[in-house]
Amino acid sequence: MKAAAWAIGVALVVPGCAVGPDFHAPQAPGVDRYLRDGEVAQPPSADGVAQRFTAATVPADWWHALGSPALDLAMEAAITANPGLQQAQANLRAAQDLLRAGAGVFYPQVAGSADVSRQAAVPARLGQAGVPSLFTLWTLGASISYAVDLFGGNRRAVEALAAQAEGQRYAVAAAYLTLTGNLVNAVIAHAAYRAQIDTTRSLIAVVREQMEIAHAQVEAGVVAHASELSLAAQLASLEASLPPLEQKRDQAAHLQAVLTGRFPSEADAVDVALNGLQLPADLPSLVPSELVRQRPDVLAAQARLHQVSAEVGVATAAMLPSLTLSADYARMSGRSADLFGAKAGAWSVGANLVAPLFEGGTLYFRRSASRQALQAADAGYRQVVLASFEQVADVLRALEHDAVQLDAQLRAQAAASAALDEINADYRAGVAGYLQVLSADQQYQQAVLGTQQVRAQRLQDTVALFLALGGGWRGASIETPVAGHVQQAPD
């Protein structure tokens, strides 16, 4: 009894220290810009649209800026039915339940038992005379035990579970960003490939008509056969470019179906033309110091760093003594009717102090491994941060270059269109041949094809900026909050 009382007193007096490093979130990078040459310039105006950076953050429904109701409906279906997002959400709920389960270590563990057994008493075994007798032993009991967290190993274990749940929360956000970004890009790609297919077919028709005229001229001996062969090569090349475009269009349609939780045979692609997608004029802006607080991949890496830091404490505590307090109470009788009699009770109170003495290096190297894992997680976090800044810098430059390229492409298209108009006028006036008209039309269609490609790229790079700056996941209802987000022992 004195030993038990002493152990209980020690458990109550020992302060709640926790071995291992106390986690502190890494400071934001000290850089104040994304690009080497200073402030990000506003992308040049092109196609009548001047994009500008605003102080606003990325909205949760950022895809509304593209102005497509059909896209909005498809996005609602995807967020509701996408299996990948549902998987991430289920993993989050599992991590939350593991956290709640782990927090049970802070409370006493109570168990009850009931037992009835048939036993034999043999006096001869005790060196006494007498004949063996049979009797029935009835037992009811209860026990309570409490693991005293002397060095904070339990607290660190629950802290690791909390960080793991937090990391899974950011995994849900990352899945949400991937889903929304992929669907928007699939819609843009499908619209762009449809437009390019239509333009390519127009080009094929123009070149085919040119070749028919050239064939007639060859038959008449007006031009050399090489002219017809050159046009035949152009025609075959254009016809060969059509199936890959159709394949990419179909792949974009299939991807849309899968992202919305349906089979490719069950869903039609979002019906929107390329010129039916608006280029967002207002672009979000985020200072570099805030980027690491908005991107789920960075936050997930930080949560992983927190988890591994806590696991160092768990491994350290395992090398130190552990104390368990216990108490048992039981009632035993040879007759069930006497089970609650005055003489049937028995009890015990105890304390169990265990200290590892020799483990063959197991505990030492486990702690060493946890420290190495902490260094790896720290390096991984820094790598993710660098990659996030690289992605933003790439997108900012891409938007600038897209606008310049589109402006040049539109000038080329305008010049080709003006040339086609003049050749048509000359043809009607009888001063130009029809082959000249077809050649001008071919140049114009080629310019249109280039414009379509650059417009689609500009849309997709704008989407990439929304995603690179965090994708607005904080404003979306995509995960279940961690109820009772336990990180430390209750008071």
Buried (B, 14 or more C-beta within 10 A) or exposed (E): EEEBEEBBEBBEEEEEEBBBBEBEEBEBBEEEEBBEEEEBEBBBEBBEBEBEBEEEBBBBBBBBBBBBEEBBEBBEBBBEEBEBBBEBBEBBBEBBEBBBEBBEBBEEEEEEEEEEEEEEEEEEEEEEEEEEEEEEEBBBBBBBBBBBBBBBBBBBBBBBBBBBBBBBBBBBBBBBBBBBBBBBBBBBBBBBBBBBBBBBBBBBBBBBBBBEBBBEBBEEEEBEEEBBEBBBEBBEEBBEBBEEBBEBBBBBBBBBBBBBBBEBEEBEBBEBEBEEBEBBEEBBBBEBEBBBBBBBBBBBBBBBBBBBBBBBBBBBBBBBEBBBBBBBBBBBBEEEEBBEEEEBEEEEBBBEBEEEEEEEEEBEEBBEEBBEBBEEBBEBBBEBBEBBBEBBBBBBBBBBBBBBBBBEBBEBBEEBBEBBEEBBEBBEEEEBEEBBBBBBBBBBBBBBBBBBBBBBBBBBBBBBBBBBBBBBBBEBEBBEEBEEEBBBBEE
